[in-house]
Amino acid sequence: MTKVGAIKEIWRFPVKSMQGDRLDRCTVSETGVLGDRSWAIRDEVRQEIQGAKHYPELMLCECRYRHEPDDGEVKAVDITFPDGEMIGSDDDRIHGKISELIGVEATLWPLQPAENLAFYKRYIPNADEFQEEMVSVFGREPGEPMPDFTGFPEILMEHVSVPGTFVDNEELNLITTSSIAFMQAKNPEARWDIRRFRPNFYVETVDGLEGLVENDWVGKTLRIGEVTIEVSSKTPRCGMVVRPQADLDFDKSILRSVVKEADQNLGVGAHCRTPGEIRVGDVVELI
């Protein structure tokens, strides 16, 4: 095994597309980080689970678990809206507040069983509308390429997430300090804050590793503490990375740089193969 870095930061996102929690430790299993993306917004007009790709206002919301999640039922969350009002997921007012925020009738939902395929069903307009929608969602400008979706699971062609989860593809995501430093050098005027990219694990790479190093981990296995994960693909980036959140401003140049300088990918997705606990400071080794 080769040491490639150590865990610098751990992130968990209780509600899909809202701001996350920074943790000192987490439990990881085949479903990802415990408590990660356990809630999501459902657009009741499209009858579809949605996130900030369509409704970037969600990224202005903060959310926290009222009690730490365990292996049982999904725990309640408290959501603080841009106007400062905080409403719990168990408060009937939550649905109206979210609807007001994004401008369409919406409801807040916890994870549903994987067998409930209808709940995860994708809204599919006609072919021309779908193409236009995807270009808009991914924030591409004329002449820029769209991501290659051929490696995505077939089930995602008709469902918004892997049923039983609220993740787009892989349940884990990693980015390295090397990649962020690489992008910062390419576009030094931008603020390359890790929060824009919403990884579960921000890895501080060892001296000597430079550039988009995690791309070389695709198809390989990493050991982090007692956990092993299989890195499965590069992460194509969409328009979410330019949107404002917390103290981060709108910055169109972020996505332009990722498309041009990193072949539109930043970070990698992964699947957990050996569950366990990961802590900040744990060594990351390439098996």
N, C-alpha and C positions, 0 to 999 in steps of 0.2 A: 504493500500500500504506500501511496505517496501523499504526504501532507500538502494540501493546496490552499489551506486557509483556516479561518476560525469564524464562528458565528458572531457577527458584530451586533445585529439587531434581529429580533423576532417580532413579527406582526400578525395580528389576528383582526379580521373584519367581521364583527357580529352580524351586520346587515349588508347585504350585497350592494356595492357602490357607495356606501357611506364611509366616513372616515374611520380609521382603525385604532386598535389598542396596541401599544408597544409593551411587550412582555419580557420578563426575565427568564421564563421557562415555559414550555408547552408540552402537551402530550400529542403524539403523532400516530395515526393509524391509517388504514387503507382509505379512510374517508377524508384524510387530511389533518390539519391542526384542529384539535378539539375546540368546538365553538366557532370555527371559522365559517362565515357565510351561512349561518343557520336560519337567517331571515331574509326575505326579499319582497320587493314591491310587485304587485300584479296589476297590470293595466287592464281595467275591466271593459274598456272599449274594444281593445284588440283581443281580450281574454288571453293574456300572455304575461308570463313573468318577464319583468323588464329591469333595466339598470341604467347607469349613467351614460351608456352609449346612446340611448335615446333621450334620457332625461338627466342632463348633467347637473341640474339643481340638487340632485341627491348628494353630490359630493360636498355640498355646503353643510350637510348635517353631521353632527357628532352622535355617536351611539356608544353605550356602555351596558354591559350586563349588570343587572341588579345583584345577582349572586353568581359566583363563578360556575360555569358549566361543568357537568360531570358526565358519566357515561349514560345517564338516564335521559329524561325528556329535555326538550329545548327550553332554556331558561328565558325569562322575560328580559327585555331590553328597555332602556330609557333613551329616547331620542331627543336631542336638543336641536331645534330648527334655527335657521339663519336669523330669525327675529328674537332669538333667546328663549323662546318658550320650550319647556321640556315636557314631553308626554310619553307615557309608558305604552308598551306594546299591548298591555292588558286593559287599556283605556279605550272605550269605544270612539272617543274623539280622534284617535290616531289616524283613521282612514280619511276623514274629512280634511285633516291638516295636511296629509301627504297629497291628497287630491288638489288642494289649494296651491301647494308648492309647485307641482309639476304641470298643473293646468289641464288635467284629465282625471276622470273618475278612477281611483286606484284604491287598493287595499294592501295591508301588510300581512304577510303569511309566514309561518314557520315552515321548515322542511316537511314535505309530505312523503309517504312511502314510495319507493321506486316503482311499485306495482301500479301506482296511480298515474299512468302515462298521459292521460288527458290533461292533468294539471300542468305537465311540463311541455305540452304541445306548442310548437312554434306557429305563430301567425305568418302565413305565406301569401303575400299579394301576388298579382300576376308577374310574369317574368321581368318585364320592363321596370315595373315599380320596385321589384326586389333588387335588381341591379342598382338602381338609383339609390335605394335605401342603404345598401351595403357600402357604396362609395361614400355616402354621407356619414354613416356610422364610423367608418374607418378614417374619415377626415382626409381622404386623398384628393390631391389637386390634379388637374389635367396633365397627363404624361407620367404620373406616378403609378407604380404597380400596385395591384391588390395582393393581399396575402394568398399563399397557396393553401387551399383547404383540403387538398387530397389526402393528407395524412390524418385528418380529424376522424374520430369515430363516426361510422355511418349514422348512428342514432341521432347525431347532432344536426343532420340534415332536416329532420322533422321535429326536433325538440330543442328548446332554448338552452338546456343544460343536460348533463348526464343525469337521468332520472334518479331521484334519491339525493341529489346534491343541487347546489346553486352555482356550480363552477362551470366555466365555458368548456373546458377540456380536462387538463390535468388538475388534480386536487392540491398540488403544491407548486410554488413558484420561487425561484431563486435568482438573485442578481448579485454580481460581485462589485467590490470597490474598484477593481481594474476596469470594468466596463464603464462605470460612471466617470472615472478619471479620463478614460479614452474619449467619451462624449464631451466632457467638459473642455478638453483640449481642442476638440473640433469646433465647439461653439462656446467660447469662454464668456460670452455676454449673458448666456442663459443661466438660470438657477436650476442645476441638476439635482434637485432634492429627491431623495429616495421615495418620498411619499407619493410622488407622481406616478410611480410604477407599481405600487401595491404588492410587493413581494411578501411571502411569508418569512423568507430568510435572506438577510443581507449579509453576504460573506466577505470578510476582509481577507484578501488573498495574501499569500506569502511574498516576500521580496523576490523580484525576478520575474513574476508573472505580470504581463502587461497586455492591454488590449481586451478584446471580447473573449476572454479565456473560457467562460462557461459554455460557449458554442462547441468547444472541443470535448465537452463532457457528454454530449448527446449520444445515447446508446450505451453509456457506461454507468457504473454504480458508485455511489458515494456512501461513505460511512460517516455519520455524525453522532458522536456519543455512542449510544446503544442502538441507534436507528440506522437502517440502510434504505436508501432511496435510489430508484432507477430514473435517470434523466432521459426523457423521451423526445423532447423537441424544443426548438427555439420558440420564443414567444413573439408573435407578430403584434405590433402596437397599433392602437386605434386612437380616435380623437380624444379619448378620456385624458391622455397624458398632458394635453395643453390646457385643460380646464382649471378654473380657480378652485381652491379648497383651502380652508384654514387661512394661513397667511401667504399662500402661494397665489400669484396673479396669473391671468390668462397669458399664455406664451406660445404663439403659433410656431415659433422657431424650433421648439422641442421636437415636434413630430417631423418637421421638415428635415432636421438633422438625423433623426433615427432612420428615416426612409433613405436618405442619401448616403450616410456614412456607415450605417450598420445593416444595410440590406433589409430595412424595415423591421428588424427584430432586436429586442433587447431583453436579456434574461432568458431563462429556460424553465420549462414545465417538467414536473417529475411525479412519480408514483411511489408511495411508501411500500416497501417490501418486507421490512422488519420493523414492527411498531415499537414505540418506547418514548422516552422523554428526551427532549433537546433543551439545552440551557445556553444562554449567552456565554461565549467563551469556549464552547465545545470545539474541538478540532474537527476540521472537515478533511477527510482523506479520500483519495481516488483509488478505488479497488482495481 
